[in-house]
Amino acid sequence: MPSSTAAARGTRPGPEAMASLTRHWAEAPSLRTWFGTVDHKRIGRRYLVTAAVFFGFAGASAVAMRTQLAGPEAGILSPREYNQLFTMHGTAMIFLFSTPMLFGFGNFLVPLMIGARDMAFPRLNAFGYWVFLFAGLFMWASVPAGAAPNGGWFAYVPLTDERNTPGLHLDVYTLGLLFLGISTTSGAVNFIVTALKLRAPGMSLNRVPVFVWAIVATSFMVLVALPVLNLDNALLFLDRRFDTRFFEPERGGNVLLWQHLFWIFGHPDVYIIVMPALGIVSAVLPVFCRRGIVGYPLIVFSIVAIAIISFGVWVHHMFATGLPQLSYGFFSAASTVITIPSGLQIFAWLATMLVGRIVVSVPFLFVVGFLVTFVVGGVTGVMFALTAFDQQTTDTYFVVAHFHYVLFGGAVFPILAGVYYWLPKMTGRMFSVRLGRWAFWLVFVGMNLTFFPMHVSGLLGMPRRVYTYPGGLGWDPWNLLATIGAYVVAAGLLLVAVGVVHALRRGAPAPDDPWGGDSLEWTTSSPPKPYNFPVIPRVHSLHPNWDPRTVESTGPGATEDRILAEGRTTLCTSELDGRYERPVEMPEETRKPLLAAVGLLMVFLGLLLAWYWVAAAGAALVIGTLAAWLWPPRRTPQEAGVAG
Amino acid sequence: MAGGEWAGHRRPLAPVARIVGCGLLVLLGGCSGGAPSTLDPAGTGARRVEGLWWLLFWISVVVFAEVMALLAWALVFRRRPDRRISRVEPTRFVVVAGAGVPFVILLAAYGVGLRDLAALRQPESPPAVTVDVTGHKWWWEVRYAGVDGATANEIRIPVGEPVRVRLRTVDVLHSFWVPQLMPKTDLIAGKVRETWLRAERPGEYRGQCAEYCGLQHAHMALQVVAQPRAEFDAWLARLAAPAATPDSDAERRGQQAFLQGTCVACHTVRGTAATGTVGPDLSTLGARWSLGAGAVPNDGGHLGGWIVNSQTVKPGNAMPPQPVDAAALPDLIAYLESLR
């Protein structure tokens, strides 16, 4: 560590400064603060727990479906139940689990990784969580009510119009996703501003952790893709409720319009799910190879490239709809090309392993599981880029196998790696390695046992989304294997949950840096203090925690302008170079976000049940709360900086 | 013969590749008989895609093996605690192995894929037969251009000849798919789509709706029967002719029950007063392979059950339970079975 005298360089914060930080940032453990918290760590943990619960619901739906499909002509589920379950399974896994789960990691980690004390908009963050929670409950409540969406997660018209599917099913879908979209959008805006403006001084863009890059790129994709889905859902809601006719061919509408809009969102959404997960891999893998990641610029390049190219591939979901051949040629090429950035990342990880020294910890096991399964999903993905092959195998179990290898392999494995990797940081407790290893092997074996046979049943001609199938077509053994696998996966995932609870109850206290990590979250205590960093560090490289200069900057090299103990303050820096700009004041706990979210819940419930006066009252509540939220605080002209 | 267009795929090792590949799947129990398998093609289009599949399969095996070998190498040899951590940045390796090599492979695969797509576009010779297939929730209405008469869930085609298939839907989206003959074509509301079939050998080929179309999507199967031209012509002539007339007393009583009941509101039997068009044309019902588009086998018992209450067989289908007199039911069954 470079030696310098404390007097010349500054001082580490004294007890007074620490007390002041605690006073300004800590939240009293009361019900009031429970509802009003704006702490990104608490909100992040809530996202993770809530998304995990929704994952449990969606997983239970899958187990029920697999039980029905264990043998031919089974009668465990009626077609009505099966169709609602498979729709909710897909919708919830995509919208209520994957993205919120990864946003949960982002919420907890982005400020810690960039050396900030909170997200840029802490109240918006709280608002985003409450909206996510309410939208999730809004959609899941339809299942016991027997009114769950039943048109598939893709909800193709005209099956989903009022004539073909009367009832609330599809209104729950359109309104639920519009409701949830508010949360996702506000989260994305928050991530972008946080990562661009609140990075620790010295963290220029080329020193930003890959995970943060991934979250920011994902957020930009959300901002571009989600409005298209919102438009699609709004049009469908209007068609159903108010007899507009955007999608009705007899009256001048177009059914393919729905598909175009849906997939302009839908394909980028695959990367919206997978990219932050790949970011987790890029965070976890190098630490257990005991060196920095190989090809950092290449990985960042590939993230940005995917974010852009993914908007040019949507038609490969429509290869069987009879669009012009020329467009198939173009979209087939784009869909082929998009595998190259992913290939770059795979080989960057392999190279990191080949030149490092590997420590096979539980998080690393899940990373290896990810690599094996994601490559399988990748090679079958290339197959689907070729139109002729796609036309033969789309809408069969082959495609179900493919995208579960991509999404279970590419998102769930990294998420589980992330759970084990950051659990000590989030909870301050270590987990049982034995339980973790058992969980890994069950999930890994079960996952492959579930989804690999689906490749075969698909090639043997079994279409997807069927609630039953006739025996004697060669499909039976594959379906039985898949069902057995589903139970094994379920057991493995339960063991993950057991492991987390066990760690919380019995786990040994976690050290601040159990893995020897390189990024800034490992410089904080486990769990981090409410203000994250007593001294906002100065960053000199891509691996600040391995860099003695950064360690020095928070110790003997700490300066007042980075301690900022007076008030609830974090640092604003420049977008590209991370140059020190100014301290900014952060808002305190408030229940206005919760109130605004309740107002929105009223709006969407009112629209769903056609109680428009409830919707109007909800809208008034939202507007009133937002007005109070945004009302400028009383300040003297000096404080406001306008005094002559 | 299909040899001409298929020849493009005939690399010297292709048969070996197929045997080894199929062997792998047999080990897994794969190439089992009876499956409407894409790997057991009997049509020109499906054979094209089968060739493309084996090409992609072997590329995938090689790519997967390469990545797994590197992974295994790292896990075995880079784990020892005495390993020195290298500070080199093997960027060139990453670019070449992660982007360069894949680019070349992908370019080649894309080229082959594009050629196959072009080959699927239309048959080599213009089709002489045109089938009009209309999707309903949840069955297939089948008519032949220039022929007055209809059948359901069954398409007969002359073997060895290309046949044009025009696709429409009266309600939601469906997808026409006979795995052993031809990849899918969606039925799009408000549009007419076209595909073609060419069976290389006589046989019965199962097809199924491949686009989720609601409650009974699982029970929307069809069968394509490829038969010699002469048999096909005879069958088509029978389709155009009036339905068989009753031979026995039972059949005659059954016909009477049929015509006096509610059946005629929805069904047609050619040559009788039954001209409904909501449900399938029943003029050749007795000869069909199944009831309810693959829901149950076509025999007397199932037919009776279907008539009395098809909602227990295929919940949600458009046919309400029929209040048929228990005494009249055997006659009705006998009559409908006689319609061949």
Chai-1 contact restraints between the chains, C-beta under 6 A:
chainA,res_idxA,chainB,res_idxB,connection_type,confidence,min_distance_angstrom,max_distance_angstrom,comment,restraint_id
A,P79,B,L215,contact,1.0,0.0,6.0,A-B,restraint_1
A,P79,B,P315,contact,1.0,0.0,6.0,A-B,restraint_2
A,G152,B,Y212,contact,1.0,0.0,6.0,A-B,restraint_3
A,Y156,B,L173,contact,1.0,0.0,6.0,A-B,restraint_4
A,P158,B,V172,contact,1.0,0.0,6.0,A-B,restraint_5
A,P158,B,A189,contact,1.0,0.0,6.0,A-B,restraint_6
A,L159,B,V172,contact,1.0,0.0,6.0,A-B,restraint_7
A,L159,B,G214,contact,1.0,0.0,6.0,A-B,restraint_8
A,N164,B,V172,contact,1.0,0.0,6.0,A-B,restraint_9
A,P249,B,A189,contact,1.0,0.0,6.0,A-B,restraint_10
A,P249,B,G190,contact,1.0,0.0,6.0,A-B,restraint_11
A,V255,B,A189,contact,1.0,0.0,6.0,A-B,restraint_12
A,R290,B,I85,contact,1.0,0.0,6.0,A-B,restraint_13
A,R291,B,I85,contact,1.0,0.0,6.0,A-B,restraint_14
A,V294,B,E89,contact,1.0,0.0,6.0,A-B,restraint_15
A,G295,B,T91,contact,1.0,0.0,6.0,A-B,restraint_16
A,G295,B,V94,contact,1.0,0.0,6.0,A-B,restraint_17
A,L298,B,V94,contact,1.0,0.0,6.0,A-B,restraint_18
A,A320,B,K184,contact,1.0,0.0,6.0,A-B,restraint_19
A,A320,B,D186,contact,1.0,0.0,6.0,A-B,restraint_20
A,T321,B,D186,contact,1.0,0.0,6.0,A-B,restraint_21
A,G322,B,R193,contact,1.0,0.0,6.0,A-B,restraint_22
A,T336,B,L106,contact,1.0,0.0,6.0,A-B,restraint_23
A,T336,B,Y110,contact,1.0,0.0,6.0,A-B,restraint_24
A,I340,B,A99,contact,1.0,0.0,6.0,A-B,restraint_25
A,I340,B,P102,contact,1.0,0.0,6.0,A-B,restraint_26
A,G343,B,G98,contact,1.0,0.0,6.0,A-B,restraint_27
A,G343,B,P102,contact,1.0,0.0,6.0,A-B,restraint_28
A,L344,B,G98,contact,1.0,0.0,6.0,A-B,restraint_29
A,L344,B,A99,contact,1.0,0.0,6.0,A-B,restraint_30
A,F347,B,V94,contact,1.0,0.0,6.0,A-B,restraint_31
A,F347,B,A97,contact,1.0,0.0,6.0,A-B,restraint_32
A,F347,B,G98,contact,1.0,0.0,6.0,A-B,restraint_33
A,A348,B,V94,contact,1.0,0.0,6.0,A-B,restraint_34
A,L350,B,L70,contact,1.0,0.0,6.0,A-B,restraint_35
A,A351,B,P90,contact,1.0,0.0,6.0,A-B,restraint_36
A,A351,B,F93,contact,1.0,0.0,6.0,A-B,restraint_37
A,A351,B,V94,contact,1.0,0.0,6.0,A-B,restraint_38
A,M353,B,A74,contact,1.0,0.0,6.0,A-B,restraint_39
A,L354,B,A74,contact,1.0,0.0,6.0,A-B,restraint_40
A,V355,B,S86,contact,1.0,0.0,6.0,A-B,restraint_41
A,G356,B,I85,contact,1.0,0.0,6.0,A-B,restraint_42
A,R357,B,R83,contact,1.0,0.0,6.0,A-B,restraint_43
A,R357,B,I85,contact,1.0,0.0,6.0,A-B,restraint_44
A,I358,B,R78,contact,1.0,0.0,6.0,A-B,restraint_45
A,I358,B,R79,contact,1.0,0.0,6.0,A-B,restraint_46
A,L371,B,L71,contact,1.0,0.0,6.0,A-B,restraint_47
A,V375,B,F64,contact,1.0,0.0,6.0,A-B,restraint_48
A,V375,B,V67,contact,1.0,0.0,6.0,A-B,restraint_49
A,V379,B,S60,contact,1.0,0.0,6.0,A-B,restraint_50
A,V379,B,V63,contact,1.0,0.0,6.0,A-B,restraint_51
A,M383,B,L56,contact,1.0,0.0,6.0,A-B,restraint_52
A,L386,B,G113,contact,1.0,0.0,6.0,A-B,restraint_53
A,T387,B,L117,contact,1.0,0.0,6.0,A-B,restraint_54
A,A388,B,V49,contact,1.0,0.0,6.0,A-B,restraint_55
A,A388,B,L52,contact,1.0,0.0,6.0,A-B,restraint_56
A,A388,B,G113,contact,1.0,0.0,6.0,A-B,restraint_57
A,A388,B,D116,contact,1.0,0.0,6.0,A-B,restraint_58
A,A388,B,L117,contact,1.0,0.0,6.0,A-B,restraint_59
A,A388,B,L120,contact,1.0,0.0,6.0,A-B,restraint_60
A,F389,B,V49,contact,1.0,0.0,6.0,A-B,restraint_61
A,F389,B,L52,contact,1.0,0.0,6.0,A-B,restraint_62
A,Q391,B,P183,contact,1.0,0.0,6.0,A-B,restraint_63
A,Q391,B,K184,contact,1.0,0.0,6.0,A-B,restraint_64
A,Q392,B,T38,contact,1.0,0.0,6.0,A-B,restraint_65
A,Q392,B,V49,contact,1.0,0.0,6.0,A-B,restraint_66
A,Q392,B,P183,contact,1.0,0.0,6.0,A-B,restraint_67
A,D395,B,A210,contact,1.0,0.0,6.0,A-B,restraint_68
A,V456,B,G30,contact,1.0,0.0,6.0,A-B,restraint_69
A,L459,B,T38,contact,1.0,0.0,6.0,A-B,restraint_70
A,L459,B,L39,contact,1.0,0.0,6.0,A-B,restraint_71
A,L460,B,A35,contact,1.0,0.0,6.0,A-B,restraint_72
A,L460,B,S37,contact,1.0,0.0,6.0,A-B,restraint_73
A,G461,B,A35,contact,1.0,0.0,6.0,A-B,restraint_74
A,G461,B,P36,contact,1.0,0.0,6.0,A-B,restraint_75
A,G461,B,S37,contact,1.0,0.0,6.0,A-B,restraint_76
A,G461,B,P179,contact,1.0,0.0,6.0,A-B,restraint_77
A,P463,B,Q208,contact,1.0,0.0,6.0,A-B,restraint_78
A,P463,B,A210,contact,1.0,0.0,6.0,A-B,restraint_79
A,R465,B,Y212,contact,1.0,0.0,6.0,A-B,restraint_80
A,R465,B,H217,contact,1.0,0.0,6.0,A-B,restraint_81
A,V466,B,A218,contact,1.0,0.0,6.0,A-B,restraint_82
A,Y467,B,A218,contact,1.0,0.0,6.0,A-B,restraint_83
A,T468,B,A218,contact,1.0,0.0,6.0,A-B,restraint_84
A,G472,B,G34,contact,1.0,0.0,6.0,A-B,restraint_85
A,L473,B,G34,contact,1.0,0.0,6.0,A-B,restraint_86
A,L473,B,A35,contact,1.0,0.0,6.0,A-B,restraint_87
A,G474,B,S32,contact,1.0,0.0,6.0,A-B,restraint_88
A,G474,B,G34,contact,1.0,0.0,6.0,A-B,restraint_89
A,G474,B,A35,contact,1.0,0.0,6.0,A-B,restraint_90
A,P477,B,G29,contact,1.0,0.0,6.0,A-B,restraint_91
